Amino acid sequence: IPRRLGPKRASKIRKLFNLSKEDDVRQYVVRRPLPERDGKKAKSKAPKIQRLVTPVVLQRKRARLALKKKRVAKKREEHADYTKLLAQRMKEAKERKQERKRSNSRSKGDSIRESTSKSK
């Protein structure tokens, strides 16, 4: 008994009929004839082809890749800004530390002078 249904996936249809990528898979779908009813014209059914590369699919892919590129660029820019901010804050902290060191050494120097002047 032959199989009732043909392949549904685009690549399997290509394999069955030895088609190239350029050939239109939709023309090679295995159709199933329906029984005639009330003198109407004979109809047939065909499966919806899956994994079919359409312009809409390509458009979505382009959009997805563009979004990914945009995200990467934004991250890179934010990282550069953050690195700059971090460097600036480190520099400010270093300056504050040196300033504190200078003021502490001055006050120690003053107290040493005062103690020596009192003892004389």
C-alpha positions in Angstrom: 0.0 0.0 0.0 1.5 3.4 -1.0 1.9 6.1 1.7 -1.1 8.4 1.8 0.7 11.6 2.5 3.9 13.1 1.1 6.6 15.1 2.9 5.7 18.4 4.5 9.1 19.9 5.2 10.7 21.9 2.3 14.1 20.1 2.5 12.4 16.7 2.4 10.4 17.6 -0.7 13.7 18.8 -2.3 15.3 15.4 -1.4 12.4 13.4 -2.8 12.3 15.2 -6.2 16.1 15.9 -6.4 15.5 19.6 -6.5 18.1 22.4 -6.3 17.7 25.4 -3.9 16.6 27.6 -6.8 13.6 25.3 -7.7 10.2 26.3 -6.3 9.2 23.7 -3.7 5.6 24.7 -3.7 5.1 23.3 -7.2 6.3 19.8 -6.2 4.1 19.3 -3.1 2.3 15.9 -3.0 -1.4 16.8 -3.3 -4.2 14.6 -2.1 -7.3 14.5 -4.2 -10.6 14.9 -2.4 -13.7 12.9 -3.5 -16.1 14.8 -5.8 -19.3 16.1 -4.2 -22.6 17.2 -5.7 -21.2 17.6 -9.2 -18.6 20.2 -8.1 -15.1 20.4 -9.5 -12.6 17.9 -8.0 -10.5 19.5 -5.3 -7.2 18.5 -3.8 -5.5 19.2 -0.5 -1.8 20.0 0.1 0.1 20.4 3.4 1.4 23.8 4.5 5.1 23.6 3.7 7.3 24.1 6.8 10.8 25.7 6.8 10.0 27.5 3.5 12.3 30.5 3.0 10.0 33.4 2.1 10.7 37.1 1.9 9.0 37.6 5.3 11.3 35.1 6.9 14.4 36.8 5.4 13.0 40.2 6.6 12.6 38.9 10.1 16.1 37.5 10.0 17.5 40.8 8.9 15.6 42.7 11.6 16.9 40.2 14.3 20.5 40.6 13.2 20.1 44.4 13.0 18.8 44.4 16.6 21.7 42.2 17.7 24.2 44.6 16.1 22.5 47.6 17.6 22.6 46.0 21.1 26.3 45.2 20.7 27.1 48.8 19.6 25.1 50.2 22.6 26.9 47.9 25.0 30.3 48.9 23.7 29.4 52.6 24.0 28.1 52.2 27.5 31.2 50.3 28.5 33.4 53.0 27.2 31.4 55.7 29.1 31.6 53.6 32.3 35.4 53.1 31.9 35.8 56.8 31.4 33.7 57.6 34.5 35.6 55.0 36.6 39.0 56.5 35.6 37.8 59.9 36.5 36.5 58.8 39.9 39.8 56.9 40.6 41.7 60.1 39.7 39.6 62.2 42.1 40.0 59.6 44.9 43.7 59.6 44.4 43.8 63.4 44.6 41.7 63.4 47.7 44.0 60.9 49.3 47.1 62.9 48.4 45.4 66.1 49.8 44.6 64.3 53.0 48.2 63.1 53.2 49.5 66.6 52.7 47.2 68.1 55.3 48.1 65.4 57.8 51.8 65.8 57.3 51.4 69.6 57.8 49.5 69.2 61.0 52.0 66.7 62.3 54.8 69.2 61.4 53.0 72.0 63.2 52.5 69.9 66.3 56.2 68.9 66.3 57.3 72.5 66.0 54.9 73.5 68.8 56.2 70.8 71.1 59.8 71.7 70.5 59.1 75.4 71.1 57.3 74.7 74.4 60.2 72.6 75.7 62.7 75.4 75.1 
